């Protein structure tokens, strides 16, 4: 399970990066229960003077920049094969195969994870107070029907771009539907750009991303920028440079991307370490902190794509392991925190100093509970990967193979 990775695969570091980002999302949601105000502000605004609010350091608990990285990586990975052969006869295969399997791979795991949440709610193990619209029914039948309505109307709301859906059985699932929608739109874009020049595709990716940003469709923009990075990487050989200047440029891009991505959620324009940024961009979308965080995610991935030595931490066995179970981490961490975080925190606090409410005891309890829950999450995510994620991938491939065989048999029957 922790075998050394095969570093020959050119996109392997993306798996490690995705795994690390999933862990940061877990840390974000864990910390938010106690430190929301501190997490949303940057160093120097008002009385916020913690070193953990410094630029770049903020990334270890910043959630949205990691989600932005997810979307860029998805666009990159989806585009990697199509941009290899945009003029050849295999383009239809490289587009149709992921299009067929994408929905199964994305939706089967959260359907199962939310079914387990439904059971926890019915057994009165799940705290429903922080989930608008989620309630415990007296009967299992009523609970099951409510969950079925959630799957049909919220999780599988494929025809809507409505960002007001609560995803009441797991609010973290808000990324799944846009992930599918943007995947289909990007694959359609590859068909649209078939037999077009590389320069045409690069211009299209950028213009379409700008159009999406202007209309507030950040997810669409990130997917298409991921395609832009893949095009540069594959068609224009954006690889490790042999001269020092190129490598320094990549290091600067990673550092600059991390800086932009750590833009505070609130009062960024009035935070000393970021106040100069709004004067650089008068474009309306950059009044939203997410635009700066999104820009940072893009620059960071672009910098990593250009220098293999910067990718080394993400092809380590630990990072690759986290990458393999990253979907399990993402789907399991919300229910785990809901059920176990607060009871465990109170238990640890009472064990060490039931009468002491000092900052020292708080941080001791905070770190101990974080470590314990992280170990529990690794176990749950690994089990989820083995029992749900891998089988759903095999199911998608099996269904695709069955459908292809059916067509072959029909064709043979006509002769």
Secondary structure, 3 states (H helix, E strand, C coil): CCCCCCCCCCCHHHHHHHHHHHHHHHHHHHHHHHHHHHHHCCCCCCCCCCHHHCCCHHHHHCHHHHHHHHHHHHHHHHHHHHHHCCCCCCHHHHHHHHHHHHHHHHHHHHHHHHHHHHHHHHCCCCCCCCCCCCCCCCCHHHHHHHHHHHHHHHHCCCCCCCCCCCCCCCHHHHHHHHHHHHHHHHHHHHHHCCCCCHHHHHHHHHHHHHHHHHCCCHHHHHHHHHHHHHHHHHHCCCCCCCCHHHHHHHHHHHHHHHHHHCCCCCCHHHCCCCCCCHHHCCCHHHHCHHHHHHHHHHHHHHHHHHCHHHHHHHHCHHHHHHHHCHHHHHHHHHHHHHHHHHHHHHHHHHHHHCCCCCHHHHHHHHHHHHHHHHHHHHHHHHHHHHHHHHHHHHHHHHHHHHHHHHHHHHHHHHC
